[in-house]
Structure formats: structure tokens, C-alpha cells
Amino acid sequence: MTDQPRKDAIRNAATVVVIRRDGDAPRVLMGQRGKNAAFMPSKFVFPGGAIDPQDHEVSAAKALRGDVREKLENRADPALAPALALAAIRELWEETGLAIACAEGDAPAEPPSEWADFYAAGHRPDASVGASPSAQKSAHSLGGSAGASPSAQAMASPVS
């Protein structure tokens, strides 16, 4: 018998809704899950996923804004707030190659394996980005990576 959780067990997870507003109509980034996925196979979803233990081992170069932290702590254990933000940042990177990042701050001497590529690309997690008017204007904080290989088929679809 193993102590591994069931693949379909409910876990703490985070997601990111990325809206692109540079054309005639806003577009939302989504990916299609694989047909063999344990959770929501073949469904279109926002980038995101479960908190990994390594999300507790890194720190954001820029911390969560107070209003965002307050909302997270209103619905979840307050100790989870930073890990939720970091999981969302890591999952977006893994699934799409987009980084919610800044260049400020030092990288860990030995970043956790799930974060190694993110740090190697010169990124530092920026948890201060949110749905405020100033964050919507700071598109530079969402940088892509030419070498990333998405784990989901990414698509941009118009918002109705």
C-alpha cells in the first residue's frame, strides 16, 4: 500500500486567466487537456494546476498585492496564499511558456527542479501582477519563452 494521493483527489490548485486586449476584441488564453488526463479529459481550461511541494520552497521577487492576498486568505488557509500565486505562475510557464515575472531579485543557488527552467531563463516570480488597471497596462511583465514546450495545446479565443 502506498501513501500517494489518488490522481482524482481534490487538491489545492491555482489558475491564471490571461486576457489579451491588443486587437479588435479581447482574447482569452486556454489549453485543451489530454484525452487521458485524470481530471477533465479533453476539456478546454485556463492554465493552472495543483500546488507542488516546491511552490513552498521559492519566494516571489515581488509579493502579492494586499487586496489579492486578502481575497485568497478569505477562501483558503492564509499560509497557502503565496504558494497559490507561485503555483499559478509556474503552471502558466510550464503550459504556455509565458512568464509572470520580473528581472529583479536573486535566483536561489539551487532552484527546485520544477522551477529550474524559469530561473535559468532569467525570470523571477512576480506575484504582484493582478487584475488592476495598472497591471492590465503592464504587459511587459508577461514575457514569453521561445524555448518553452507547452504541455497543453494553447489557443486564443475571442471573448463574447
N, C-alpha and C positions, 0 to 999 in steps of 0.2 A: 504494500500500500504506500502511496506517495502523499506528500503534503502539498502537491501542486493544486492550485485552484482550478475548477472546471473552466474550460475555454469559454463557456457561455455564462459564467458567473458575472454578476453586476460588479463593476469596478469603478473607482474614481477615474474620471476622464475629462478631457477638455477639448474644445474645438475652436476653430477660428473661422469667422465669416469675412472673406476678403471681397470687397466691392471695388470694382474698377470704374471710375467715373470720367474717363478721358475721351469718350465718344459721344454719340448722339443719345445713347441710353446706357444706364448703368449695367454692368455685367457682374455676375457672381461666380466665383471660382468653386467648382465642385469636382469630385472624383467619383469614379464608379468602382465599388468594391468588387473583388474577385468572386466568381460564382461558387468557390469552395470556402469562402470566409465563414467562420462560425457565427458571426454576428452580422445580420443584414446583408446576406449574399446578393450580389448583382445590383444593389441599390446605389443611387447617387447620394453622396454625402458631402458635408463640408470637411475640410482637412481637420484631422484631430485623432485622438486615441487615448488610451489609458496612461495614467501616470506610471512611469517606470521608477524603480528604486533610485536610479541615477539622477532623476529630476530633483531629488532631495539633496544631492551632492554638489550641485552647481549653484552659483548665485547670479542673479541678474545684474548686469552692469548698471542698468537704470531700473529702479524699483517700481512696483505697481503704484499707480496713482491712488490717492486716498479713497476717492469715490469708487473705483473699481475694486479695491481691496475690501471696502465695506460691503459691497454687493456680494462678493464671493463669500465673505465671512458670515453673511446673513443666511446663507443656504448650506454652508459646509463648515467643517471643523476649521477654525481660524489658522491652525498650523498647516493646512493644506493649500492656502491661498497662493503662496509663492510657487509651490510645486505644480499647481494647476496652470498658472501662467507659463511656467517653463515647459510643461508638457505640451501645451498648445504651440509654443514657439518651436520646440523640437519636432513635433509631428508635422507642422507646416513645412519645415525644412526637409524632412525625410520624404514626404509625399510629393512635394512640388518643386523643391529647390529654391523656394522663396524664403528669405530670412527676415524676421523681425529683429533687427539688430542695429548696433551702433559700433563704432570703432574704438570707443572709449573703454578703459579698463584693461586689466591684465588677464591673460588666459591662465587657467590652472597649469601648473608644471606638467601634470599628467591628467588631462581631462578624462572623465569617464568615457568608455568606449562608444556609448550611444551619442556622445557629444563631440567626439574627436574631429570628425569632418567639419562640423560647424565652426569650431575654434580654428582648425587648420586653414579655413578659408578667410581668416581674419575677422570673423564675426564675434560679437559679444552680445548675449541676450538682452534685449531691450523690452522690459515688461511695462514700460511707461506708456506705450502706444495704446490708444483706445479709441472709442467712438466719439471723441470730442471734435469740434470743428478744427482745432489746431492739429490734431492727429490726422484728420482726413486730408489736410493740406500738406502734411509732411510725408509725401510718398517716397522720399528718398530713404526713409527708414525701412522700406520693404525692398530689399535687394535680392536679385536672383543669382543663381549659380549656374554657369554653363556646364559644369561637370556633374550636376546632380542627376540621378536617375530616379524618376518618380516611381513609387510603388503602386500608384493608382493612376488610371487614365484621367488626366486633368482636362477639364473643359470649362469654357466660359460661356455662360448662358445669359440672355437678356433677362432683366428683372421686369416683371409685369406690374 
